[in-house]
Amino acid sequence: MLVRVQSVLPSLLCWRNVSCCGVSMSELSRPCRMMLLVNPQSGKGQALTLYNNHIQRMLNEAGVPHTLVITERQNHARELVKEADLSQWDALVIMSGDGLLFEVINGLLDRPDWEEAIRTPLGILPGGSGNALAASVHHYSGAASAFSEELLVSCGFLLCKGLVSRMDLVSIHLPSSPRLFSFLSLAWGFVADVDIESEKYRHVGAARFTVGTLVRLASLRASSIGPASVANKSLSGPPDSLLLPLDQPPPADWVVVQEEDFVLMLAMYQSHLAEDLFAAPGAIPDDGVIHLFYVRAGISRTALLKLFLAMEKGAHLATNCQHLVYTKVRALRLEPYSPKGIITVDGEVVEYDQTHKHIQTFQTLCEPSPS
């Protein structure tokens, strides 16, 4: 299955409506010309081997013409799609972790013709260690849980079918850098620390997050959130209809969580945070909703571990943990009070310090489908 981050389908594509598990999909016309970007360094460093052993044969047998592009460095994919003649391709497919898709989406939205470019269907094949969007797409298809190469083969079959679903994007404002566009998550505190610190365990694949969780639990810390203010900047790309400038207070009808210490904050817009982390069971790709979780300080290491173990099955909300808060929002603002720390956007690190005092604001860019 591919995703399209624009609610209007291009007129040049023939399509028919289908539906699965509440997710509305269309079907690309054939033949569908794909650019397939592979990051050979992602995950265990086996993405190219997995392509040769599985995906190449599947696409050839399905009669799907594709051109293989091997990325050579960080931001290589972003540079490629920013300058590419997209009229040559009916879809862009990423075989890597979630980071490469993050590059592609932000590259498309950095083009002068971003309104047309972002209509290009995007596909994801799991080749990294987290593979959150691939696991989410697999879940939306209605299939039983799958991991590793079984997940790859399942996503390969979905790709060969040429089904396309709409997907929300989230706009993220950072005082110290240009606006970012996110398709998966934003994390601050414990989750962000685990994500980045577990990079050293990348060679063990998806298990890196389990190892990273255990290591971080040994030195559990809490951080505070409080007020900050920054100057607003001019924007290019999609407008933010829900957001005020960053130097203004939130609208009067927003809910403000008072300053206190927190262990983590996690904003999700897909169902999975990793192959084995079913973080937002109620998420669908185009509902216009951000699933917001935060854990207040005071939770024990044992209780936090139980929470993450339950998340593997999507049962963490049923634990009735008194420190866990969950709500659905359309936009939010995060104001860290801690002198320094890590924020991740789609698993990519965004550092902040006392000088910057980052404020994050979000908005889903695509409106939900009519019910």
C-alpha positions as CSV (number, residue, x, y, z in Angstrom):
1,M,0.0,0.0,0.0
2,L,1.2,3.5,-0.8
3,V,0.2,6.7,0.9
4,R,-0.6,10.1,-0.5
5,V,-0.3,13.2,1.7
6,Q,-2.8,15.3,-0.3
7,S,-6.5,14.8,-0.1
8,V,-7.1,15.4,-3.9
9,L,-6.0,12.7,-6.3
10,P,-4.1,13.8,-9.4
11,S,-6.4,13.7,-12.5
12,L,-3.7,12.0,-14.6
13,L,-4.1,8.8,-12.6
14,C,-7.0,6.3,-13.1
15,W,-8.2,4.9,-9.9
16,R,-11.1,3.0,-8.2
17,N,-12.2,3.2,-4.6
18,V,-11.7,0.3,-2.2
19,S,-11.8,0.2,1.6
20,C,-10.0,-1.9,4.3
21,C,-10.3,-1.7,8.1
22,G,-11.9,1.8,7.8
23,V,-9.1,3.1,5.6
24,S,-10.3,4.4,2.2
25,M,-7.9,3.5,-0.7
26,S,-7.6,4.1,-4.4
27,E,-5.7,2.0,-6.9
28,L,-3.0,3.3,-9.2
29,S,-3.3,2.6,-13.0
30,R,-0.8,0.2,-14.6
31,P,1.9,0.3,-15.5
32,C,3.1,2.2,-12.4
33,R,6.6,3.6,-12.7
34,M,8.4,3.7,-9.4
35,M,11.6,5.2,-8.1
36,L,12.8,2.9,-5.4
37,L,15.3,4.6,-3.0
38,V,17.3,2.2,-0.8
39,N,19.5,3.2,2.1
40,P,22.2,0.4,2.3
41,Q,23.3,1.5,5.8
42,S,19.9,1.4,7.5
43,G,19.1,-1.1,10.2
44,K,21.5,-4.0,10.2
45,G,22.9,-2.8,6.9
46,Q,21.0,-5.4,4.9
47,A,18.5,-3.3,3.0
48,L,20.2,-3.8,-0.4
49,T,20.5,-7.6,0.3
50,L,16.8,-7.7,1.2
51,Y,15.9,-5.9,-2.0
52,N,17.9,-8.3,-4.1
53,N,16.4,-11.4,-2.3
54,H,12.8,-10.4,-2.1
55,I,11.6,-7.1,-3.5
56,Q,13.3,-7.1,-7.0
57,R,11.7,-10.4,-7.9
58,M,8.3,-9.5,-6.5
59,L,8.1,-6.2,-8.5
60,N,9.4,-7.9,-11.7
61,E,6.8,-10.7,-11.4
62,A,4.1,-8.2,-10.7
63,G,5.1,-6.2,-13.8
64,V,6.0,-3.1,-11.9
65,P,8.8,-1.1,-13.6
66,H,11.1,0.5,-11.2
67,T,14.4,2.3,-11.0
68,L,16.7,1.5,-8.1
69,V,18.5,4.5,-6.5
70,I,21.0,3.8,-3.7
71,T,21.4,6.7,-1.3
72,E,25.0,7.6,-0.4
73,R,24.8,10.0,2.5
74,Q,22.5,11.7,4.9
75,N,20.0,14.0,3.1
76,H,20.9,12.5,-0.3
77,A,17.3,11.5,-0.8
78,R,16.0,14.9,0.1
79,E,18.3,16.5,-2.4
80,L,17.3,14.0,-5.1
81,V,13.5,14.5,-4.8
82,K,13.9,18.3,-4.4
83,E,15.4,18.4,-7.9
84,A,13.9,15.4,-9.7
85,D,11.6,15.5,-12.7
86,L,8.6,13.9,-11.0
87,S,6.7,13.6,-14.2
88,Q,8.9,10.5,-14.9
89,W,7.4,8.7,-11.8
90,D,4.0,7.5,-10.7
91,A,5.3,6.8,-7.2
92,L,8.4,7.1,-4.9
93,V,9.1,4.1,-2.8
94,I,11.5,4.1,0.2
95,M,13.3,0.9,1.4
96,S,14.9,1.9,4.7
97,G,13.9,3.0,8.2
98,D,11.6,5.9,8.8
99,G,14.4,8.5,8.5
100,L,14.6,8.2,4.7
101,L,10.9,8.9,4.2
102,F,11.3,11.9,6.5
103,E,14.0,13.2,4.1
104,V,11.8,12.5,1.0
105,I,8.7,14.3,2.4
106,N,10.6,17.3,3.5
107,G,12.4,17.4,0.2
108,L,9.1,17.4,-1.7
109,L,7.7,20.2,0.4
110,D,10.8,22.3,-0.2
111,R,10.2,22.4,-3.9
112,P,8.7,25.5,-5.6
113,D,6.0,23.2,-7.0
114,W,5.3,21.6,-3.6
115,E,1.5,21.6,-4.1
116,E,1.9,19.2,-7.0
117,A,4.9,17.4,-5.8
118,I,3.4,16.2,-2.5
119,R,0.6,14.5,-4.5
120,T,3.1,11.9,-5.6
121,P,2.2,8.6,-4.0
122,L,4.8,7.4,-1.5
123,G,5.6,3.8,-0.5
124,I,7.5,2.3,2.4
125,L,9.3,-1.0,2.6
126,P,10.9,-1.9,6.0
127,G,14.6,-1.9,5.8
128,G,15.6,-0.3,9.0
129,S,15.4,-1.2,12.7
130,G,12.2,0.7,13.7
131,N,10.0,0.5,10.6
132,A,7.1,2.2,12.3
133,L,5.3,3.4,9.2
134,A,5.7,0.0,7.5
135,A,4.2,-1.7,10.6
136,S,1.4,0.8,10.6
137,V,0.6,0.3,6.9
138,H,0.6,-3.4,7.5
139,H,-1.8,-3.0,10.4
140,Y,-4.1,-0.8,8.3
141,S,-4.3,-3.6,5.7
142,G,-6.0,-5.8,8.3
143,A,-3.3,-8.4,8.3
144,A,-2.0,-10.2,11.4
145,S,1.1,-8.9,13.1
146,A,4.3,-9.5,11.3
147,F,8.0,-8.8,11.9
148,S,11.3,-8.7,10.1
149,E,11.3,-10.3,6.7
150,E,7.7,-11.5,7.1
151,L,6.7,-7.8,7.4
152,L,8.9,-6.9,4.4
153,V,7.2,-9.5,2.2
154,S,3.7,-8.4,3.3
155,C,4.5,-4.8,2.5
156,G,6.0,-5.9,-0.8
157,F,2.7,-7.6,-1.7
158,L,0.8,-4.5,-0.7
159,L,3.1,-2.4,-2.9
160,C,2.5,-4.6,-5.9
161,K,-1.2,-4.2,-5.5
162,G,-0.8,-0.4,-6.1
163,L,-3.4,0.7,-3.5
164,V,-3.1,4.3,-2.3
165,S,-4.4,5.8,1.0
166,R,-4.4,9.4,2.1
167,M,-2.1,10.3,5.0
168,D,-1.9,13.3,7.3
169,L,1.2,15.3,7.8
170,V,2.0,17.5,10.8
171,S,3.7,20.9,10.6
172,I,6.4,21.4,13.2
173,H,7.8,24.9,14.1
174,L,11.2,25.2,15.7
175,P,12.7,28.5,16.7
176,S,16.2,27.5,15.8
177,S,15.6,25.9,12.4
178,P,13.2,25.9,9.4
179,R,9.8,24.3,9.7
180,L,9.7,20.5,9.5
181,F,6.9,18.2,8.2
182,S,6.3,15.0,10.1
183,F,4.4,11.8,9.2
184,L,4.9,9.7,12.4
185,S,5.7,11.1,15.8
186,L,7.3,13.7,18.0
187,A,8.9,12.5,21.2
188,W,10.4,14.3,24.2
189,G,11.9,12.8,27.3
190,F,12.2,9.0,27.9
191,V,11.1,7.9,24.4
192,A,13.4,10.3,22.6
193,D,16.3,9.3,24.8
194,V,15.7,5.6,24.1
195,D,15.4,6.3,20.3
196,I,18.7,8.1,20.0
197,E,20.7,6.3,22.6
198,S,19.8,2.9,21.2
199,E,21.5,3.8,17.9
200,K,24.6,2.0,19.2
201,Y,22.6,-1.2,19.2
202,R,21.4,-0.9,15.6
203,H,23.1,-4.2,14.7
204,V,20.5,-6.2,16.7
205,G,17.6,-4.8,14.6
206,A,14.3,-4.0,16.2
207,A,15.6,-5.4,19.6
208,R,17.7,-2.2,19.9
209,F,14.7,-0.4,21.4
210,T,14.2,-3.1,24.1
211,V,17.9,-2.9,25.0
212,G,17.7,0.9,25.0
213,T,14.7,0.9,27.2
214,L,16.4,-1.3,29.8
215,V,19.5,0.9,29.7
216,R,17.6,4.1,30.1
217,L,15.4,2.7,32.9
218,A,18.6,2.3,34.9
219,S,19.1,6.1,34.9
220,L,15.4,7.3,34.7
221,R,15.1,11.0,34.9
222,A,12.2,13.6,34.8
223,S,12.2,17.0,33.1
224,S,9.9,20.0,33.4
225,I,7.8,21.9,31.0
226,G,7.2,25.6,31.3
227,P,6.7,28.9,29.3
228,A,8.9,30.3,26.7
229,S,8.6,32.8,23.8
230,V,10.3,33.3,20.5
231,A,10.0,35.4,17.4
232,N,7.8,34.2,14.5
233,K,9.3,33.6,11.0
234,S,7.8,33.8,7.5
235,L,6.8,30.4,6.1
236,S,6.7,28.7,2.7
237,G,4.7,25.6,1.9
238,P,1.3,24.6,3.3
239,P,-0.5,27.1,5.6
240,D,-1.0,26.5,9.3
241,S,-4.7,27.4,9.9
242,L,-4.8,26.2,13.6
243,L,-1.6,27.9,14.8
244,L,-0.8,31.3,16.1
245,P,2.6,32.9,15.8
246,L,5.1,31.5,18.2
247,D,5.5,34.8,20.1
248,Q,1.8,34.8,21.0
249,P,0.1,32.7,23.8
250,P,-2.0,29.7,22.8
251,P,-5.7,30.5,21.9
252,A,-8.1,30.8,24.8
253,D,-9.9,27.6,24.0
254,W,-6.7,25.5,24.2
255,V,-6.2,23.2,27.2
256,V,-3.0,24.2,29.1
257,V,-1.2,21.5,31.1
258,Q,0.4,23.3,34.1
259,E,4.1,23.3,34.6
260,E,5.4,20.1,36.4
261,D,7.9,17.3,35.9
262,F,7.3,14.7,33.2
263,V,9.1,11.5,32.2
264,L,8.0,11.6,28.6
265,M,5.7,13.3,26.0
266,L,4.8,11.4,22.9
267,A,2.7,12.7,20.0
268,M,1.7,10.0,17.5
269,Y,-0.2,10.1,14.2
270,Q,0.3,6.5,13.1
271,S,-0.6,3.2,14.9
272,H,3.0,2.0,15.5
273,L,6.1,3.6,17.0
274,A,8.2,0.6,15.9
275,E,7.5,-2.9,14.5
276,D,6.8,-4.2,18.0
277,L,5.3,-1.0,19.6
278,F,1.6,-0.7,19.0
279,A,1.5,2.8,20.5
280,A,-1.7,4.3,19.1
281,P,-4.2,1.5,18.4
282,G,-7.0,3.9,17.5
283,A,-4.9,5.8,14.8
284,I,-5.8,5.7,11.1
285,P,-3.7,7.6,8.6
286,D,-6.1,10.4,7.6
287,D,-8.2,11.1,10.6
288,G,-6.7,14.6,11.3
289,V,-5.9,13.5,14.9
290,I,-2.7,13.6,17.0
291,H,-2.7,11.0,19.7
292,L,-1.0,12.6,22.7
293,F,0.5,10.7,25.5
294,Y,2.5,12.0,28.5
295,V,3.7,10.4,31.7
296,R,4.0,12.5,34.9
297,A,7.0,12.2,37.2
298,G,6.8,9.8,40.1
299,I,6.3,6.6,38.1
300,S,8.5,3.8,39.2
301,R,10.9,2.0,36.9
302,T,8.9,-1.2,37.2
303,A,5.6,0.6,36.3
304,L,7.2,2.3,33.3
305,L,8.7,-1.0,32.1
306,K,5.2,-2.7,32.4
307,L,3.8,0.2,30.4
308,F,6.2,-0.4,27.5
309,L,5.8,-4.1,27.6
310,A,2.0,-3.7,27.4
311,M,2.6,-1.3,24.4
312,E,3.9,-4.2,22.4
313,K,0.3,-5.5,22.2
314,G,-1.4,-2.0,22.3
315,A,-2.6,-2.7,25.8
316,H,-0.8,0.1,27.6
317,L,-4.0,2.2,28.0
318,A,-5.7,-0.8,29.8
319,T,-3.0,-0.8,32.5
320,N,-4.8,2.1,34.2
321,C,-1.5,3.7,35.1
322,Q,-2.2,6.8,37.2
323,H,0.8,8.6,35.7
324,L,-0.2,8.1,32.1
325,V,-2.4,10.7,30.4
326,Y,-3.8,10.1,26.9
327,T,-5.9,12.5,24.8
328,K,-6.6,13.3,21.1
329,V,-5.7,16.7,19.8
330,R,-5.6,18.7,16.6
331,A,-2.6,20.8,17.5
332,L,-0.3,21.3,20.5
333,R,2.6,23.4,21.8
334,L,5.5,22.0,23.9
335,E,7.6,24.3,26.0
336,P,10.6,22.4,27.6
337,Y,11.9,24.0,30.8
338,S,14.9,21.7,31.1
339,P,18.3,23.3,30.3
340,K,19.0,20.8,27.6
341,G,17.7,17.6,26.1
342,I,16.6,15.7,23.0
343,I,13.4,15.9,20.9
344,T,12.9,13.5,18.0
345,V,10.8,14.1,15.0
346,D,10.0,10.8,13.1
347,G,13.0,9.3,15.0
348,E,15.3,12.1,13.8
349,V,17.0,14.1,16.6
350,V,16.3,17.8,17.3
351,E,18.4,19.0,20.1
352,Y,17.6,22.0,22.3
353,D,19.4,23.9,25.0
354,Q,18.8,26.8,27.4
355,T,19.7,29.3,24.8
356,H,17.0,28.2,22.3
357,K,14.2,27.0,24.6
358,H,12.4,25.4,21.7
359,I,8.6,25.7,21.4
360,Q,7.0,23.1,19.2
361,T,3.7,23.6,17.5
362,F,1.8,21.2,15.4
363,Q,-1.1,20.9,13.1
364,T,-2.4,18.1,10.9
365,L,-2.3,19.4,7.3
366,C,-5.0,17.1,5.8
367,E,-8.6,17.4,6.9
368,P,-10.2,14.1,7.9
369,S,-12.4,12.3,5.4
370,P,-16.1,13.0,5.6
371,S,-17.9,10.4,7.7
